[in-house]
Amino acid sequence: MAGNLLEITLFDLRAEVQRFMGYGRTTTFASLPVAFQGDVTSIINRGLRQFYYPPVLPGETSSHKWSFLKKREIYRFYAPVAPVNTCTASFGTVTFTGSPISLIYRHTMVKFASQPGFYPVKQTNGSTQVILWDPSVSFATPTTATFYWNRAAIVGTGVNVNMFYGPSANQGPLQNVNAEYITNVEQNNNVTHWGKPRMFCVEPATWPGQGDQAVQEFHLRIYPWADAQYVMYADHTMTPDGLSSVGDSPLGAGSHGETVVASCLAIAEEFGDTPSSKYRELFMQRLAASVMSDRIGMYPSVLGYNGDASDSLSRTHLREDTVGYVGPATPITP
């Protein structure tokens, strides 16, 4: 149990849902029939998902993004690497003669000295092979290769990403574009595709098939491709884990515990024999209050024109040009 008695935990959520479902607030969860345990667990999981990714509030056009779900990750993009050993290719599988290939090579574009164009790497195989997305690539004559890093695995869903360099880099944030835009730029063979990255996108990296229990993965894709080693940061919306221990608390429950409870009970209403929207209405009320509370911490306390420009960092952002009327100009006599 958490030290703070007002903190909502899995134990508390189970008690509230069990009471609502008629299973008994004080009934030990483990002593419930398996079917009842499944009901309670499903309701809590659905209630948490509804809270973490809430519906759109009346009068708004998009759902709220919680500040406590924002997570910062560090990403390293490596300088181009040209292995000393040569390679051959057979139906998309490229084999090097002794070169140490690591897992990070799956985030690269590769250029073969004897072949035109660039090829994206799909994955690695052992320490000497990389597998290309294009399975038709084959060449028997050994050649050299150069790898350019243009991707990085991202933790979580990759939703609402803001990518930027560290403060000492004296660089602004990267432009967030869609994958099609970067793909179109990469089609131009008359430009150099590597340099200091200026834009990025988030796109799927895996597509689990039916029956596959793996979670879909995403990656960051940058352009231009890294021409040197760069360290960048990315803030993005994380994917919360479920609750497994009775003492576990949902993220954000310290400030929004009642909203979490209302969300779970709103889901529990759907299991009832008599349709009701009491807790659905309560959840929307609590959600509106929680969103307002979260925004107070996220947004400036004062909105509007800053007349003294005290928070501006650049002359381009200052409103310091004054325009006035000085009377008719004196004509110039030729």
C-alpha positions as CSV (number, residue, x, y, z in Angstrom):
1,M,0.0,0.0,0.0
2,A,1.2,3.5,-0.7
3,G,2.3,5.7,2.3
4,N,-0.2,8.4,1.3
5,L,-3.7,7.3,2.3
6,L,-5.3,9.5,-0.4
7,E,-3.2,7.8,-3.2
8,I,-5.3,5.5,-5.3
9,T,-3.9,2.0,-5.8
10,L,-4.9,-1.2,-7.5
11,F,-6.2,-2.3,-4.1
12,D,-8.5,0.7,-3.9
13,L,-9.7,0.3,-7.5
14,R,-10.5,-3.4,-7.0
15,A,-12.5,-2.5,-3.9
16,E,-14.5,0.1,-5.7
17,V,-15.3,-2.0,-8.7
18,Q,-16.1,-5.1,-6.6
19,R,-18.6,-3.1,-4.5
20,F,-20.2,-1.7,-7.7
21,M,-20.4,-5.1,-9.3
22,G,-21.9,-6.7,-6.1
23,Y,-18.9,-8.9,-5.5
24,G,-18.2,-7.3,-2.1
25,R,-15.8,-4.5,-1.3
26,T,-14.0,-6.4,1.4
27,T,-13.9,-9.7,-0.5
28,T,-10.3,-10.7,-1.1
29,F,-9.7,-10.5,-4.9
30,A,-7.9,-13.8,-5.0
31,S,-11.0,-15.6,-3.4
32,L,-13.3,-14.3,-6.2
33,P,-14.3,-16.8,-8.9
34,V,-12.1,-16.7,-11.9
35,A,-14.8,-15.1,-14.0
36,F,-15.4,-12.3,-11.5
37,Q,-11.7,-11.7,-11.3
38,G,-11.7,-11.3,-15.1
39,D,-14.5,-8.8,-14.9
40,V,-12.8,-6.7,-12.3
41,T,-9.4,-6.7,-14.1
42,S,-11.0,-5.9,-17.5
43,I,-13.0,-3.0,-16.0
44,I,-9.9,-1.5,-14.4
45,N,-7.8,-1.9,-17.5
46,R,-10.4,-0.3,-19.7
47,G,-11.0,2.5,-17.1
48,L,-7.2,3.3,-17.0
49,R,-7.0,3.4,-20.8
50,Q,-10.0,5.7,-20.9
51,F,-8.3,8.0,-18.3
52,Y,-4.9,7.9,-20.0
53,Y,-6.4,8.6,-23.4
54,P,-9.5,10.5,-22.6
55,P,-12.5,11.4,-24.8
56,V,-12.8,14.9,-26.2
57,L,-14.4,17.3,-23.8
58,P,-17.5,19.3,-25.0
59,G,-16.5,22.4,-26.9
60,E,-13.0,21.2,-27.7
61,T,-11.7,19.7,-30.9
62,S,-9.1,17.2,-29.6
63,S,-8.5,15.1,-26.5
64,H,-6.2,16.3,-23.7
65,K,-2.6,15.1,-23.6
66,W,-1.6,14.6,-19.9
67,S,1.6,16.3,-18.8
68,F,2.5,13.3,-16.6
69,L,2.6,11.1,-19.6
70,K,5.3,13.1,-21.3
71,K,8.6,11.3,-21.3
72,R,12.1,12.5,-22.4
73,E,14.4,10.1,-24.1
74,I,18.0,10.6,-25.4
75,Y,18.9,9.4,-28.9
76,R,22.3,9.0,-30.5
77,F,22.8,9.0,-34.2
78,Y,26.3,7.8,-35.3
79,A,28.7,9.1,-37.9
80,P,28.8,7.2,-41.2
81,V,30.7,3.9,-41.0
82,A,32.6,2.3,-43.9
83,P,33.6,-1.3,-42.8
84,V,37.1,-2.3,-44.0
85,N,35.9,-5.7,-45.0
86,T,34.1,-6.2,-48.4
87,C,30.6,-7.8,-48.8
88,T,28.5,-9.7,-51.2
89,A,24.7,-9.9,-51.4
90,S,22.2,-12.7,-52.1
91,F,18.5,-11.9,-52.3
92,G,18.7,-9.0,-49.9
93,T,21.1,-10.6,-47.4
94,V,24.4,-8.8,-47.3
95,T,27.4,-10.7,-45.9
96,F,30.6,-9.1,-44.8
97,T,33.9,-10.9,-44.5
98,G,34.6,-10.5,-40.8
99,S,33.1,-7.1,-40.2
100,P,31.5,-6.6,-36.8
101,I,27.8,-5.8,-37.4
102,S,25.7,-4.8,-34.4
103,L,22.0,-4.4,-33.9
104,I,22.2,-0.6,-34.4
105,Y,22.9,-1.2,-38.1
106,R,19.2,-1.9,-38.6
107,H,18.7,1.9,-38.4
108,T,20.8,2.8,-41.5
109,M,20.8,3.4,-45.2
110,V,23.6,1.6,-47.0
111,K,25.5,2.6,-50.1
112,F,27.4,-0.1,-52.0
113,A,30.4,1.1,-54.1
114,S,29.5,-1.1,-57.0
115,Q,25.7,-0.5,-57.0
116,P,23.6,2.6,-57.7
117,G,21.4,4.2,-55.1
118,F,20.9,3.7,-51.4
119,Y,19.2,0.8,-49.6
120,P,17.4,0.8,-46.2
121,V,18.5,-1.9,-43.8
122,K,15.6,-3.9,-42.3
123,Q,17.5,-5.9,-39.7
124,T,20.7,-7.5,-38.8
125,N,21.6,-11.2,-38.7
126,G,24.5,-12.2,-36.4
127,S,27.6,-10.2,-36.5
128,T,28.4,-10.2,-40.2
129,Q,25.1,-9.8,-42.0
130,V,22.5,-7.1,-42.7
131,I,19.2,-7.8,-44.3
132,L,17.8,-5.2,-46.7
133,W,14.1,-4.3,-47.2
134,D,14.7,-5.0,-50.9
135,P,15.0,-8.8,-51.3
136,S,16.0,-8.6,-55.0
137,V,19.5,-7.1,-54.3
138,S,22.2,-9.6,-55.3
139,F,25.8,-9.2,-56.4
140,A,28.6,-11.8,-56.3
141,T,31.6,-9.5,-56.8
142,P,32.9,-8.2,-53.4
143,T,32.5,-4.5,-52.9
144,T,32.7,-2.0,-50.0
145,A,29.8,-0.3,-48.3
146,T,29.0,2.8,-46.3
147,F,26.3,3.0,-43.6
148,Y,24.4,6.2,-42.8
149,W,22.3,6.4,-39.7
150,N,18.8,7.9,-40.3
151,R,16.6,6.1,-37.8
152,A,16.4,5.2,-34.1
153,A,14.1,3.0,-32.1
154,I,11.6,5.1,-30.1
155,V,10.2,4.0,-26.7
156,G,6.4,4.0,-26.5
157,T,3.9,5.1,-29.1
158,G,5.7,8.0,-30.7
159,V,2.7,10.2,-30.2
160,N,3.2,14.0,-29.9
161,V,6.9,14.0,-30.3
162,N,9.1,17.0,-30.0
163,M,12.7,16.4,-31.0
164,F,15.6,18.8,-30.3
165,Y,19.3,19.1,-29.7
166,G,20.8,19.7,-26.3
167,P,21.1,23.3,-25.0
168,S,24.8,23.6,-25.8
169,A,24.3,22.8,-29.4
170,N,22.8,26.2,-30.1
171,Q,20.2,24.7,-32.4
172,G,16.5,24.9,-32.6
173,P,14.1,21.9,-32.5
174,L,13.8,19.7,-35.6
175,Q,10.8,20.2,-37.8
176,N,8.2,17.5,-37.4
177,V,7.0,16.3,-40.9
178,N,5.3,13.2,-42.2
179,A,7.1,10.2,-43.5
180,E,5.9,10.8,-47.1
181,Y,7.7,14.2,-47.1
182,I,11.0,12.7,-46.1
183,T,10.5,9.9,-48.6
184,N,9.9,12.4,-51.4
185,V,13.0,14.4,-50.5
186,E,15.1,11.3,-50.5
187,Q,14.1,10.6,-54.1
188,N,16.3,13.5,-55.4
189,N,19.6,12.0,-56.6
190,N,21.1,15.4,-57.2
191,V,21.6,16.4,-53.6
192,T,23.7,15.1,-50.7
193,H,21.4,13.3,-48.3
194,W,23.7,13.4,-45.2
195,G,24.4,16.4,-43.0
196,K,23.1,17.9,-39.8
197,P,19.5,16.6,-39.3
198,R,16.8,19.3,-39.6
199,M,13.6,17.3,-39.7
200,F,12.1,14.1,-38.4
201,C,9.0,11.9,-38.5
202,V,7.7,9.0,-36.5
203,E,6.6,5.8,-38.4
204,P,6.0,2.1,-37.7
205,A,9.0,-0.1,-37.6
206,T,7.2,-3.4,-37.2
207,W,3.8,-4.8,-38.3
208,P,2.9,-7.8,-36.0
209,G,0.8,-10.3,-37.8
210,Q,-2.5,-11.9,-36.6
211,G,-1.8,-14.0,-33.6
212,D,1.6,-12.4,-33.0
213,Q,1.8,-11.2,-29.4
214,A,4.6,-8.7,-30.1
215,V,3.8,-5.0,-29.5
216,Q,4.1,-2.8,-32.6
217,E,7.3,-0.8,-32.6
218,F,8.0,2.7,-33.9
219,H,11.1,4.6,-34.9
220,L,12.3,8.1,-35.4
221,R,13.4,8.9,-38.9
222,I,15.6,11.9,-39.5
223,Y,16.7,13.9,-42.5
224,P,19.4,14.7,-43.6
225,W,21.0,11.5,-42.5
226,A,23.6,12.0,-39.8
227,D,27.0,13.0,-41.2
228,A,28.6,13.0,-37.7
229,Q,27.6,11.7,-34.2
230,Y,24.7,13.7,-32.9
231,V,23.0,13.5,-29.5
232,M,19.4,14.6,-29.5
233,Y,16.4,14.5,-27.2
234,A,12.8,13.7,-27.8
235,D,9.7,14.3,-25.6
236,H,6.8,12.1,-26.4
237,T,3.7,10.6,-24.9
238,M,4.6,7.3,-23.2
239,T,2.5,4.2,-23.1
240,P,1.7,3.4,-19.4
241,D,2.0,-0.1,-18.1
242,G,-0.9,-1.9,-16.4
243,L,-1.1,-2.3,-12.6
244,S,0.2,-5.7,-11.3
245,S,0.7,-5.2,-7.6
246,V,-2.0,-4.2,-5.1
247,G,0.2,-1.2,-4.1
248,D,0.7,0.1,-7.6
249,S,-0.8,3.5,-8.4
250,P,-1.9,4.7,-11.8
251,L,0.2,7.5,-13.3
252,G,-1.3,10.8,-12.4
253,A,-3.5,9.3,-9.6
254,G,-1.9,11.5,-7.0
255,S,-3.8,14.5,-8.4
256,H,-6.5,12.8,-10.4
257,G,-7.4,9.8,-8.3
258,E,-11.2,10.6,-8.2
259,T,-11.1,10.9,-12.0
260,V,-9.5,7.4,-12.3
261,V,-12.1,5.9,-10.0
262,A,-15.0,7.5,-11.9
263,S,-13.5,6.3,-15.2
264,C,-13.4,2.7,-13.9
265,L,-16.9,2.9,-12.6
266,A,-18.2,4.4,-15.8
267,I,-16.9,1.3,-17.6
268,A,-18.4,-0.9,-14.9
269,E,-21.8,0.6,-15.7
270,E,-21.6,-1.1,-19.1
271,F,-21.6,-4.5,-17.3
272,G,-24.8,-3.8,-15.4
273,D,-28.2,-5.2,-16.3
274,T,-29.9,-1.8,-16.0
275,P,-28.4,0.8,-18.3
276,S,-27.2,3.9,-16.5
277,S,-25.0,6.9,-17.3
278,K,-24.5,8.3,-13.8
279,Y,-20.9,7.5,-13.5
280,R,-20.3,8.4,-17.2
281,E,-21.6,11.9,-16.4
282,L,-19.5,12.0,-13.2
283,F,-16.4,10.9,-15.1
284,M,-16.9,13.7,-17.7
285,Q,-17.2,16.2,-14.8
286,R,-14.1,14.9,-13.1
287,L,-12.2,14.8,-16.4
288,A,-13.0,18.5,-17.1
289,A,-11.7,19.4,-13.6
290,S,-8.6,17.2,-14.0
291,V,-7.8,18.7,-17.5
292,M,-8.1,22.2,-16.1
293,S,-5.8,21.4,-13.2
294,D,-3.3,19.8,-15.6
295,R,-3.3,22.8,-17.9
296,I,-2.6,25.2,-15.1
297,G,0.7,23.5,-14.6
298,M,1.4,23.3,-18.4
299,Y,0.5,26.7,-19.7
300,P,1.7,30.2,-18.8
301,S,0.0,31.9,-15.9
302,V,-0.4,35.1,-18.0
303,L,-1.7,35.1,-21.5
304,G,-1.5,38.0,-24.0
305,Y,0.9,40.5,-25.4
306,N,4.1,40.9,-23.4
307,G,4.7,44.6,-23.6
308,D,8.2,44.8,-22.1
309,A,9.4,41.7,-24.1
310,S,11.0,40.4,-20.9
311,D,10.8,36.8,-22.0
312,S,12.0,37.3,-25.6
313,L,15.4,35.9,-26.6
314,S,15.7,37.4,-30.0
315,R,15.3,40.8,-31.6
316,T,13.1,39.2,-34.2
317,H,10.6,38.6,-31.5
318,L,10.6,42.1,-30.0
319,R,7.9,44.6,-30.8
320,E,10.2,47.6,-30.6
321,D,9.6,49.3,-34.0
322,T,7.6,52.5,-33.5
323,V,5.6,54.0,-36.3
324,G,4.3,57.6,-36.1
325,Y,3.1,60.6,-38.1
326,V,5.7,63.4,-38.6
327,G,3.8,65.7,-41.0
328,P,4.2,66.3,-44.7
329,A,7.7,65.8,-46.1
330,T,9.5,68.8,-47.5
331,P,9.7,68.5,-51.3
332,I,13.2,68.2,-52.8
333,T,14.0,70.8,-55.4
334,P,16.0,69.4,-58.3
